[in-house]
Amino acid sequence: MNLTKVLLATLVGAIVNFLAGWGLYAGLLKNVMADGMTEAAKSIQLPEEQHKIAFYFVGGLFFSLMLAYIYERWAGIRTLQTGAIAGAVIGALISLNIDFNFMAGMNWYNGYSVLFINTIVSAVMGTLTGGAIGWMLGYKRD
């Protein structure tokens, strides 16, 4: 296993993940996601100006490290295409896991539409992140 490649791929993936999340969740779908949350969920959410932006990056760093490790150690993924496909599947499955658990034990979402949207967005983010990681792991490989 090439640790240098894994760490570089993790960093590239985290940057892509952060930018994709910012563009999709904070930009394009900001109002859609807010409309899908219950009032109880909105009441515990920090005001936008108090969000800890660095934590969004750190979360993406761990997601990227997970993908890079899986790709390098077990899956042998070293291309943009295979990285994107695997990232989409893994991103969607993680989203479904978290969202269904939220729906089971919390008064978080108004209905299933947010779950569907969140799964699609997570798949898109996983596609972009996983593709970048796959490409980086294969770049100038000896």
C-alpha positions in Angstrom: 0.0 0.0 0.0 1.3 3.4 -1.0 0.7 5.6 2.0 1.8 8.8 0.2 -0.7 8.2 -2.5 -3.5 7.5 0.0 -2.8 10.7 1.9 -2.6 12.9 -1.2 -5.7 11.3 -2.6 -7.4 11.9 0.8 -6.5 15.6 0.6 -7.7 16.0 -3.0 -10.9 14.1 -2.2 -11.5 16.3 0.9 -11.2 19.5 -1.1 -13.5 18.2 -3.8 -16.0 17.0 -1.2 -16.0 20.4 0.6 -16.5 22.4 -2.5 -19.3 20.0 -3.7 -21.0 20.1 -0.4 -20.8 23.9 -0.2 -22.2 24.3 -3.8 -25.0 21.8 -3.4 -26.1 22.0 0.3 -25.2 25.7 1.1 -26.1 26.9 -2.4 -28.3 25.1 -4.8 -30.4 23.1 -2.2 -30.3 25.3 0.9 -34.0 26.2 0.9 -35.1 22.7 -0.2 -33.3 21.0 2.7 -34.5 23.6 5.2 -38.1 23.2 4.0 -37.8 19.4 4.5 -36.8 19.7 8.2 -39.3 19.8 11.0 -39.5 22.9 13.3 -38.0 20.8 16.1 -34.9 20.1 13.9 -34.6 23.7 12.9 -34.8 24.9 16.5 -31.6 23.0 17.4 -29.7 23.9 14.3 -27.0 26.6 14.7 -27.6 29.9 12.9 -25.7 30.0 9.7 -23.1 32.6 11.0 -22.2 30.2 13.8 -21.5 27.1 11.6 -18.1 25.7 12.2 -17.0 25.6 8.5 -13.7 23.7 9.3 -15.7 20.8 10.7 -17.4 20.4 7.3 -13.9 20.0 5.8 -12.8 17.6 8.5 -15.9 15.4 8.0 -15.1 15.3 4.2 -11.5 14.5 5.1 -12.6 11.4 7.0 -15.0 10.3 4.2 -12.1 10.8 1.7 -9.7 8.8 3.9 -12.2 6.0 4.1 -12.6 5.9 0.3 -8.9 6.2 -0.4 -8.1 3.4 2.1 -10.8 1.1 0.6 -9.7 1.9 -3.0 -6.0 1.4 -2.3 -6.1 -1.5 0.2 -8.9 -3.7 -1.0 -10.5 -2.6 -4.2 -7.6 -1.7 -6.3 -9.4 1.4 -7.7 -7.1 3.7 -9.6 -9.2 5.5 -12.2 -11.6 8.4 -12.2 -14.4 6.2 -13.6 -14.2 3.3 -11.2 -13.6 5.7 -8.3 -16.6 7.8 -9.3 -18.9 4.7 -9.5 -17.7 3.3 -6.2 -18.0 6.7 -4.5 -21.6 7.1 -5.7 -22.6 3.7 -4.3 -20.8 4.2 -1.0 -22.0 7.8 -0.6 -25.7 6.8 -1.3 -25.5 3.8 1.1 -24.0 5.9 3.9 -26.7 8.5 3.4 -29.5 6.0 3.5 -28.1 4.5 6.7 -27.9 7.8 8.5 -31.2 9.2 7.2 -33.2 6.1 8.0 -31.7 6.0 11.5 -32.7 9.7 11.9 -36.2 8.9 10.7 -36.4 6.0 13.2 -35.4 7.8 16.3 -35.8 11.5 15.7 -38.3 14.1 14.7 -35.9 15.4 12.0 -37.6 15.3 8.5 -41.1 16.3 7.4 -41.3 13.3 5.0 -39.4 11.1 2.7 -38.6 13.7 0.0 -35.6 15.0 2.0 -34.3 11.4 2.4 -34.5 10.9 -1.4 -32.9 14.3 -2.1 -30.2 13.7 0.5 -29.4 10.3 -1.0 -29.1 11.7 -4.5 -26.9 14.6 -3.4 -24.7 12.2 -1.3 -24.3 10.0 -4.4 -23.3 13.1 -6.5 -20.8 14.1 -3.9 -19.5 10.6 -3.6 -19.2 10.5 -7.4 -17.1 13.7 -7.4 -15.0 12.8 -4.4 -14.5 9.2 -5.3 -13.6 10.1 -8.9 -11.0 12.5 -7.7 -9.6 10.0 -5.3 -9.5 7.2 -7.9 -7.8 9.5 -10.4 -5.2 10.6 -7.8 -4.4 7.0 -6.7 -3.7 6.1 -10.3 -1.8 9.3 -11.3 1.8 8.5 -12.3 1.6 5.1 -10.7 4.8 3.1 -11.0 
